């Protein structure tokens, strides 16, 4: 039983990290649409996706935060590359959102098939938005 609880805590930590990654990426895209492109439709779409992710996870937020180990995460020591242009920022955040949503979809299924399906739907929305963004 103790081993199962330890694994569940680690899975919650994984979910928390990917939720943070997804929400942060969506916020970057939302603000880019709002302030750089001044595109209200894209702004609202990215905002809607961010809020959908929040609604899916709000109930579990205290458990997710309790599982967090920011100081002990060796991933924080990995250096990040710079960006030469804002398009690189946009591309990186689109990928960040899609990849984290895939992780949320797969691991979310351990807790709820419905949540897994909803994360999948949001991921495909991001793919559609990416296509729209590449036209800019």
Buried (B, 14 or more C-beta within 10 A) or exposed (E): EEEEEEEBBEBBBBBBBBBBBBBBBBBBBBEBBBEEEEBEEBBEBBBBBBEBBBEBBEEBEEBBEEBBEEEEEEEEEEEEEEEEEEEEBBBBBBEBBBBBBBBBBEBBBEBEEEBBEBBBEBBEBBEEBBEEBEEE
